[in-house]
C-alpha cells in the first residue's frame, strides 16, 4: 500500500482518514479497501523511511492529528515506481494502481504507462518465443510456455481496453 | 520527406488519411499516419479492431488510395499512381497475404503457386522451378496435387504465403496471416516469416496476436487511426530462461 499512499500524497498533503477516503473514492467497491489501522501503520513506516513528513496539528478539545506530505525522497521513490514496468503474475493489480493513481501526480501519464507496459509484455513474449524454440520436443515445457503466452495475450488485450477507456 | 535523401527508405508514408463511407457518413479509419520502413525491417502493426490496421496495410500496398498524405516507395511518390501502374509495382516488388488465404479453389496447390508465378510474368520454365522451390521451402511438397479444400488451415495459409513469395518480393505485407490458425500452425507460419526476414525480405505484419507481433523487431501500435506507440522489441539476453521467463507471467503459488 506504500505507493498508493505516496501517490495520493503527491497530489496534496492529507490526514490519514482523508487518505482512506481517497482510496475508496478512487478505486470504488471493486477493489478491496485497507482499514484505517493498516493506513496508519503504513504512514508511520513511510515517515520513518523519510518518504513522507508528518506535522502535528493541534485541535481544541480533541487529540492532535497529523497532516502528511510527500518528501523529495518520496517523490523520487514514486517516480521510480511509475517508471518501472510491472512484473509478475499480479501485474493487473499493481499496474492498475499505477494507471489510476498517476492522474494528478504530474509524475507519469496514462498513455506512457500503457505503452511501457505493452513494450514490457512484448519483450517478455519475445523471450517466451525464444524459450519455446529451445524447448521444442519437450511437451510439458511447451504447455507451460503456452500458458504464459496466453496470460500475456490477455494482459495485452486488457491494456487495449484500458487505453480505450482512459486515454 | 523530400525524397532527396541519399538512400530513401523502402517505404515512407507521410500524414496518410483515409476514410470509409458507411451509409452516408464518412468514418475516418486512418487519421494522419507517418511511418518510415527501412529495407530489411520486420514491423508488426497492432491495435484493437477498428484502429485502422488493415486500412493502413491496404494503403501501403496501393490497394486503397489515401484521401490525404503521401506515400513513397524507394523514394518515388506512388500515392497518385493509377491502378495499372500499382498492379505493375505490386507484381514486381510486393507480396501480399491475407487472413482468408485467397486460393483458387479449382486448382491444386502446385497450380495455385505456378499460376501466380506465370501471372507475375515468369516464363513457364521459371514458374515451374519457382513452384518446386516454394513447395519444398514451405514444406508443402507432399500436398502438391491436393486441392485447397483438402488442406488444413495452416497448410492453406502456407500456400497463400508461397503465392505471395513467388516473385521474391522486397516487401511482404501480411494481414492477420495467423488469424484463425491453431497454435502449432501459427508457430509454423511465424517461423517462415522469420526465415524470410532473415533472408532479407522486408515484412509488414498486421496482427492482433501478441506472439506474432513479438516475432517482429518493431511494433507499431495503432489506436483510433493514429500511431500510439512505435517500439523496438528487444532480443532477450541469453541468460533469459524459464526461471524468470515463465515465472514472470504464471503464479506457481509457491
Interface residues (C-beta under 8 A of the other chain):
Chain A: X87 X88 X89 X90 X111 X115 X118 X119 X121 X122 X123 X124 X125 X126 X127 X128 X129 X130 X131 X132 X135 X141 X144 X145 X146 X147 X148 X149 X151 X152 X153 X156 X160 X163 X164 X167
Chain B: X47 X48 X183 X187 X190 X209 X210 X211 X213 X214 X215 X219 X221 X223 X228 X229 X231 X233 X234 X235 X236 X240 X241 X242 X245 X246 X247 X248 X249 X250 X251
